[in-house]
């Protein structure tokens, strides 16, 4: 007999429907899996056989052939035990084919018949919903993740025996036996405040850097902070998640899909509810930073999608690692080519860098003990093209002791966030016909369209371009930052003052290429 089950699989960060066809026929008893499957996937045959045996279902002494389609996509690191078992039961006649029609089934199996969770449930459910599926039979530990997608019925199962009983029931009786999981409630604002890494009000001084971070948050711009050790650069970076706009439902699904595939969804949480803050150590490998491997998985850059990627001690990451940021910073995606195919990972993150001006960190103060050669060698660790891709560069000077002793409470993050959200609402309305959300995501054509300058503003920009010898990339980034400054002030026109402030944040362009000061 023949049966067909609909399941899902992940390729990179994208999902596709997986059709599992099972045929049981006369012949020499054997269990065969075909369809570009790896040895790891073939192991499922023995797990399924033992799990069914321990559930009280004995396989017939016949030829069992399981086919995975589409056959042109390699099946690696995939667990499809449960849909294979259901397909065999349907082919054996224990289930009617109509009972599984229109039902998406995913999950693994332990040897005692328990249904085990799998990675990537969220992107699988999203893709299946796009293809018209509405009923999903999922592992109990994955069911909340699947139920986060609106407009579907997610059923959680714990054992193979429970699956068999559920599918044997008429459709009208199934919900009474295993009711579908309800869509999880979204986190409230009060709960968000308890999860903040740091608050602007806790940082003494550094008003100039705070202003630059506010602009960066409002337009989702990349920013570099340069200053001596102990000036508060790391703490200021940790304040960023608290002033960024909340994730929309669509953004939560985007981010959560990546974390689902990476197996890093928060314990007990079906969705990532806060913008990610990823701060890798400077000893991170290239593969861990951008993703990859024999079976490519998301790296730190993709895990920071729609959030913050904080690179503390930027020069210590090394030129090779930093050069890997060129494509993500420009195209907001990472493309990895392997013999098995090409994988694309999203990388729409705000890159925040922090660096010292020299090895000891105190240049140009008198206490700096570095030689000129040491300073040049240290600063050259950050390639010029990478510096050029930072929209803002802010100096973080040492905070005077008098200001520390006479400390007064600064502006809290929630007040800053209100201004950032107001600016983001203006951008949301402006780009309603575009596929972008923030000013920092504009390409060259969109920059020319939405950053229109008056006569005096054009004259000002021409003079700045001539004096600073800017690249075309730097010119467009100045316009985008000026657009964000105008949005923060609630005006649609970009004025000369906005441009002047944006130019002031191009301090990395004042020296030679590769200089941090």
GISULTA-V28015 format. One record per pair of residues at least 24 apart in sequence whose C-alpha atoms are under 6 Angstrom apart, sorted by the first residue. I is the first residue (numbers start at 0). J is the second residue. Records with the same first field share a line. If there is no record, write none. Layout:
I: J ; J
This chain:
0: 90
1: 90
2: 86 ; 89 ; 90
4: 86
5: 103
6: 103 ; 104 ; 105
7: 123
11: 342
14: 122 ; 123
17: 68
18: 67 ; 68
19: 66 ; 67
20: 65 ; 66
21: 64 ; 65 ; 86
22: 63 ; 64
23: 62 ; 63
24: 62
25: 61 ; 62
26: 61 ; 62
27: 62
28: 60 ; 61 ; 62
29: 62
30: 63
31: 64
32: 64 ; 65 ; 66
33: 66
34: 66 ; 67 ; 70
35: 70 ; 73
36: 74
37: 75
43: 80
46: 110
47: 84
49: 110
50: 110 ; 111 ; 112
53: 111
78: 107
79: 107
80: 107 ; 108
81: 106 ; 107
98: 166
102: 134 ; 135
103: 135 ; 136
104: 136
105: 137
106: 138
112: 158 ; 159
113: 157 ; 158
114: 138 ; 157 ; 158
116: 140 ; 141
118: 259 ; 260 ; 262
119: 259 ; 260
121: 145 ; 256
122: 256
143: 269
144: 269
146: 182
147: 182
152: 179
153: 179 ; 180
154: 179
195: 241
196: 237
197: 237 ; 238
198: 238 ; 412
199: 411 ; 412
200: 408 ; 409 ; 410 ; 411
208: 393
216: 243
217: 419
218: 437 ; 438 ; 439 ; 483
219: 349 ; 439
220: 390 ; 439
221: 349 ; 350 ; 351 ; 389 ; 390
222: 351 ; 389 ; 390 ; 391 ; 392
223: 351 ; 352 ; 353 ; 392
224: 353 ; 392 ; 393 ; 394
225: 353 ; 354 ; 355 ; 394 ; 395
226: 355 ; 394 ; 395 ; 396
227: 355 ; 360 ; 361
230: 397
242: 412 ; 416
244: 420
274: 306
275: 303 ; 306
276: 306 ; 307
277: 303 ; 308
278: 308 ; 309
281: 315 ; 316
285: 320
300: 346
301: 345 ; 346
303: 348
304: 346 ; 347 ; 348
305: 347 ; 348
306: 348
307: 348 ; 349
308: 350
309: 351 ; 352
310: 352
311: 352 ; 353
312: 353 ; 354
313: 352 ; 353 ; 354
314: 380 ; 381
318: 380
378: 514 ; 515
379: 513
382: 513
383: 512 ; 513
390: 476
391: 504
392: 504 ; 505 ; 506
422: 486 ; 487
438: 479
456: 495
477: 501
